[in-house]
């Protein structure tokens, strides 16, 4: 099972990124645990300078933007 973390304080962009991730997971029909990380110390530990950040299986794949669903799906497939 994949572990996907959405990093951010809970802003509108963070919620939008979470929606994109949930949509990609559903479309790929993969098992994934989606975790919202709001703790700034943990976010900084991933070297995220701008939120939202996206971490898949411990690897930072995006920060400071909301990637398109197709890109998120591609990262999920690559991490499986």
N, C-alpha and C positions, 0 to 999 in steps of 0.2 A: 504494500500500500504506500502511496506517495504521501509525503508531508509537504504541504504548501503553506507558506506563511505570507500574509499580507501585512506589511510593516507600515505603520502610520498612526498618528494620534486620533484618528477617527473622523477626519475631515471628509468632505463630500467626495473628493477624488479617491480617498481610501475606500469609501463605500462602493464607488463605481468600479474600482479595480476588483473588489471582492465579488461583485456581480458578474464581471467579465470572467473571473476564475471559475465561479460556480457554473456559468454557462458552458465554458470549455470542458470542464470535468463531466458535466451531464452529456454533452454532445459526443464525447469520446467514450463514455460509459466505463470510466476507470474508477477504481476505489482510491479516494484521496481524503486525507484529513486536512481541512482548511482551518488554519489558526490565525486569528487576528492578534497581532503583536502591537501593543500601544506603549510599552515601556521604552522610554527613550534610550536607556542604557543598552538594552538588547538591540534596538534599531541601530545605534551607533556601532555596536560590535560587528555588524555586517557591513560597515563602511558606507552606509547610506547617508548621503549628504542632503538629498532632497527626497521627501516622501511623495507619493507612496512607493514602497519598495515591494518587490516580489521575490521570494526565495522558494526554490523547489528542491527538496531533498538536501537542504543545507547549502545550496549554491544560489548566490544572488544573480538573477537573470534580468532584472529591470529595476530602475529607480528614477524617480523624478518625473514619471509620465504614466499615462494609462495606455498600455499596449493594446493593439487590436486583438480581438478574440482568436484570430487565426494564428498569430504569433504565440499567444499563450498556449494554444493547443499544440503547436509545434514543440515548444519547450517541454510540455508535459509528456509528449510522445518520446522525446529524446531522453527524458529522465527515467522512463519506465525500464 
